[in-house]
Amino acid sequence: MLRLHQTEPTLFCTMPLIPLLLLSSLLPYQGHSASVSVGIINGTVVRPHSRPYMVSLQNQGTHICGGFLVSARFVMTAAHCLRGKPILTAVLGAHDLSNSKHSITMEVEEYHPHQDFSEDTLDFDIMLLKLHGTVKASKTVNWIFIPKNKEDIPNNSVCSVAGWGRTESSKNGEHLLEAQTIIQDRSSCNNAWKKVHPVSITSRMMCAVHPGGSCKGDSGGPLVCHNIAVGIVSFGDGQQCNSPRAPNVYAKISAFLPWIHSIVNGA
């Protein structure tokens, strides 16, 4: 069963992370592009294992995307992380990716990208991964709450993101970083994106802006508000990490609750 938040969700969020899976040429327009999200900008190193739900999705030992545990068998991430059809393994309980002392590596048994996901629009950018085995909750590995209903997160809520992606234009980070970000209303987000790129911010998306933000390396990680995973890092401005021109965009988890339950409860 999913671990659900049982009270009124008060949300605080995290800026999107752009993983190694960079859709650098997505929707080219007037020299600009939208990129799938990457790493943490203006972030700090996380207290070790304070985010036990975080997952590093890897291909042959290389970090590809972020993800997060939502039950003892399932990891949630972005559908675009399956671009190129990599064979993924899930590294749980990690803080420093160069040190496997406290981490657990598990194979992925089933891939469940949303059937309506579009690489052109990045709408429906959500995927569930069924692990080959059951996770035992501990101090270093545990799952996170997701919303109980479709209630929206209030605008200007302060939330957070975390990931192992790039901190600017440098290589991917080894230590898990976190940063704060602020929820922006969808109308303002859509207007900002129209000036940069012909992408529509749908009801299945949500946006967040400074101070923290994303860069290449961690699409698929959670946008977290008051210990609830409310969004999935999806895409941002391809010209600049944590760009002031356009907010980072996340898949809105509450928009997919029936789909999520059908997969997790049907396992």
SULMOPE-V939295 format. One record per residue. N is the residue number from 1. SS is DSSP state (@ for helix, = for strand, . for the rest). D_LAST is the distance of its C-alpha to the last C-alpha in Angstrom with 1 decimal. Layout:
n->{N N}
ss->{SS SS}
d_last->{D_LAST D_LAST}
This chain:
n->{1 2 3 4 5 6 7 8 9 10 11 12 13 14 15 16 17 18 19 20 21 22 23 24 25 26 27 28 29 30 31 32 33 34 35 36 37 38 39 40 41 42 43 44 45 46 47 48 49 50 51 52 53 54 55 56 57 58 59 60 61 62 63 64 65 66 67 68 69 70 71 72 73 74 75 76 77 78 79 80 81 82 83 84 85 86 87 88 89 90 91 92 93 94 95 96 97 98 99 100 101 102 103 104 105 106 107 108 109 110 111 112 113 114 115 116 117 118 119 120 121 122 123 124 125 126 127 128 129 130 131 132 133 134 135 136 137 138 139 140 141 142 143 144 145 146 147 148 149 150 151 152 153 154 155 156 157 158 159 160 161 162 163 164 165 166 167 168 169 170 171 172 173 174 175 176 177 178 179 180 181 182 183 184 185 186 187 188 189 190 191 192 193 194 195 196 197 198 199 200 201 202 203 204 205 206 207 208 209 210 211 212 213 214 215 216 217 218 219 220 221 222 223 224 225 226 227 228 229 230 231 232 233 234 235 236 237 238 239 240 241 242 243 244 245 246 247 248 249 250 251 252 253 254 255 256 257 258 259 260 261 262 263 264 265 266 267}
ss->{. . . = . . . . . . . . = . . . . = = . . . . . . = = = = . . = = = = = . . . = = . . = = . . . . . . . . = = = = = = . . = = = = = = = = . . . . = = = = . @ @ @ @ . . . . . . = = = = . . . = . . . . . . . = = = = = = = = = = . . . . . . . . . . . . . = = = = = . . . . . . . . . . . . . = = . . . . . . . . . . . = = = = = = . . . . . . . . . . . = . = = = = = = = = . @ @ @ @ @ @ @ @ @ . . . . . . . . . . = = = = = = = . = = . = = . . . . = = = = . . = = = = = = = = = = . . . . . . . . . . = = = = = @ @ @ @ @ @ @ @ @ @ @ @ . . .}
d_last->{9.5 11.5 15.1 17.1 20.9 22.4 25.8 27.5 26.4 29.5 28.7 30.3 29.2 29.4 31.0 28.9 28.8 29.5 27.9 29.5 27.9 30.9 31.2 34.9 36.0 33.6 35.6 39.0 41.6 45.2 44.5 41.5 37.8 34.5 32.6 29.0 29.3 30.4 31.7 33.2 36.7 38.9 36.4 36.9 35.3 32.6 33.4 31.4 27.9 28.5 25.4 22.9 20.0 21.6 20.3 22.5 20.8 23.2 24.3 26.6 27.3 28.2 26.7 25.3 23.5 22.5 19.1 17.9 15.2 13.5 11.3 11.3 8.8 9.5 13.0 14.5 17.5 19.6 19.0 22.5 21.7 20.5 24.0 25.6 22.2 22.6 20.6 19.3 19.0 18.2 21.1 20.4 23.2 25.9 29.0 31.4 29.8 32.8 32.2 29.2 30.4 27.7 24.8 21.8 20.7 17.2 16.2 13.6 11.2 10.0 12.1 11.4 15.0 15.8 17.2 20.5 21.3 24.9 26.8 30.0 29.2 26.3 24.9 21.1 21.0 17.5 14.7 11.4 11.1 8.4 10.7 11.8 12.0 11.8 14.5 17.2 18.9 22.5 25.5 24.6 20.8 19.0 16.9 18.6 18.7 18.1 20.2 19.7 21.5 23.2 26.4 28.2 29.4 33.1 35.2 36.9 34.3 34.4 31.1 30.2 28.5 28.2 27.9 29.5 30.9 34.6 36.9 39.3 40.1 39.8 37.2 33.8 34.0 33.1 32.8 30.3 32.3 31.9 33.9 34.3 34.2 35.1 33.3 35.3 35.3 33.8 37.2 39.0 36.3 36.5 40.3 40.3 38.1 40.3 43.1 41.3 38.9 38.1 34.5 33.3 31.5 29.2 27.6 24.4 26.4 28.3 31.2 32.8 36.2 38.4 39.2 36.3 34.6 33.0 34.0 32.6 29.8 26.8 25.1 21.5 22.6 22.5 25.2 25.5 27.5 28.3 25.4 22.9 21.3 22.5 22.8 21.9 25.0 25.6 29.3 32.9 36.5 36.9 40.5 40.1 37.6 37.3 39.8 41.9 41.9 38.4 35.6 32.4 29.5 25.9 22.9 22.7 19.3 20.2 20.7 17.0 15.5 14.3 12.7 11.0 9.7 8.5 6.2 5.4 5.5 3.8 0.0}
